[in-house]
């Protein structure tokens, strides 16, 4: 399928280096839009807002899922184990997996930052 967009010059400039990855970029953007629209992703918003505040390395390492987020993940895991997930639940699960990936990357970088500061 071919789609044509009218985009501001500034956006075109930002997208040019990623021209070959535009389908992936659009897919990720759509996932994020769906995530924002779903109530079950409030835990994701909390974590992203926490990271957007540029916390210390120690605070990032100490980050743990909220009780709400942990409950949501547990419910999805149990439902997947017993009867399977609906497509909406599968999408929610993918969002949580992505969130976990982001947090792991932040924690890994925080550990490296602490290691470097202790070595200095």
LOVO-227494 format. One line per field, with one value per residue (C-alpha): chain; residue number from 1; x, y, z. Coordinates in nm, 2 decimals. Layout:
BEGIN
kette: (A_...)
nr: (NUM_...)
c1: (X_...)
c2: (Y_...)
c3: (Z_...)
This chain:
BEGIN
kette: (A_A_A_A_A_A_A_A_A_A_A_A_A_A_A_A_A_A_A_A_A_A_A_A_A_A_A_A_A_A_A_A_A_A_A_A_A_A_A_A_A_A_A_A_A_A_A_A_A_A_A_A_A_A_A_A_A_A_A_A_A_A_A_A_A_A_A_A_A_A_A_A_A_A_A_A_A_A_A_A_A_A_A_A_A_A_A_A_A_A_A_A_A_A_A_A_A_A_A_A_A_A_A_A_A_A_A_A_A_A_A_A_A_A_A_A_A_A_A_A)
nr: (1_2_3_4_5_6_7_8_9_10_11_12_13_14_15_16_17_18_19_20_21_22_23_24_25_26_27_28_29_30_31_32_33_34_35_36_37_38_39_40_41_42_43_44_45_46_47_48_49_50_51_52_53_54_55_56_57_58_59_60_61_62_63_64_65_66_67_68_69_70_71_72_73_74_75_76_77_78_79_80_81_82_83_84_85_86_87_88_89_90_91_92_93_94_95_96_97_98_99_100_101_102_103_104_105_106_107_108_109_110_111_112_113_114_115_116_117_118_119_120)
c1: (0.00_0.12_0.04_0.13_0.17_0.21_0.46_0.63_0.99_1.12_0.96_1.09_1.44_1.42_1.28_1.53_1.80_1.53_1.36_1.41_1.26_0.94_0.70_0.86_0.85_0.48_0.40_0.58_0.40_0.06_0.14_0.22_-0.10_-0.30_-0.12_-0.20_-0.57_-0.59_-0.66_-0.44_-0.13_-0.14_0.16_0.35_0.28_0.41_0.74_0.79_0.72_0.96_1.24_1.15_1.24_1.60_1.63_1.97_2.13_2.05_1.68_1.67_1.82_1.57_1.27_1.02_0.68_0.38_0.14_-0.11_0.13_0.25_-0.11_-0.19_0.11_0.02_-0.34_-0.22_0.04_-0.23_-0.48_-0.23_-0.14_-0.50_-0.71_-0.51_-0.52_-0.76_-0.60_-0.64_-0.48_-0.20_-0.14_-0.14_0.11_0.34_0.33_0.43_0.72_0.84_0.82_1.03_1.28_1.31_1.35_1.62_1.81_1.78_1.90_2.19_2.31_2.26_2.48_2.75_2.73_2.77_3.05_3.23_3.18_3.32_3.62_3.71)
c2: (0.00_0.35_0.64_1.01_1.26_1.63_1.69_2.00_2.05_2.00_1.66_1.56_1.66_1.44_1.14_1.14_0.94_0.68_0.66_0.28_0.23_0.45_0.15_0.05_0.41_0.44_0.10_0.21_0.54_0.37_0.14_0.44_0.61_0.30_0.27_0.62_0.56_0.25_0.28_-0.02_0.17_0.42_0.23_0.30_0.67_0.68_0.52_0.73_1.05_0.93_0.88_1.21_1.39_1.28_1.10_1.01_0.68_0.56_0.65_0.46_0.15_0.16_0.19_-0.09_-0.14_0.01_-0.22_-0.14_-0.22_-0.54_-0.65_-0.58_-0.79_-1.07_-1.08_-1.10_-1.37_-1.58_-1.53_-1.62_-1.93_-2.05_-1.93_-1.71_-1.34_-1.14_-0.93_-0.62_-0.79_-0.91_-0.55_-0.45_-0.72_-0.60_-0.25_-0.38_-0.58_-0.26_-0.07_-0.34_-0.31_0.07_0.03_-0.23_-0.01_0.28_0.06_-0.07_0.28_0.39_0.10_0.20_0.56_0.46_0.23_0.51_0.76_0.51_0.44_0.80)
c3: (0.00_-0.08_0.14_0.08_0.37_0.39_0.67_0.80_0.67_1.02_1.05_0.70_0.80_1.12_0.92_0.63_0.81_0.90_0.56_0.53_0.88_0.83_0.86_1.19_1.31_1.23_1.39_1.71_1.71_1.67_1.96_2.17_2.07_2.16_2.49_2.59_2.51_2.73_3.10_3.17_3.07_3.36_3.50_3.19_3.21_3.57_3.48_3.17_3.37_3.63_3.37_3.20_3.53_3.48_3.82_3.98_3.89_4.24_4.20_3.86_4.01_4.30_4.06_4.12_3.95_4.14_4.31_4.03_3.75_3.92_3.96_3.60_3.48_3.72_3.59_3.23_3.31_3.48_3.21_2.94_3.13_3.18_2.89_2.66_2.60_2.38_2.11_2.33_2.62_2.39_2.29_2.65_2.73_2.45_2.60_2.93_2.77_2.60_2.93_3.10_2.82_2.86_3.24_3.20_2.96_3.20_3.49_3.29_3.21_3.57_3.69_3.44_3.55_3.91_3.83_3.64_3.92_4.18_3.96_3.93)
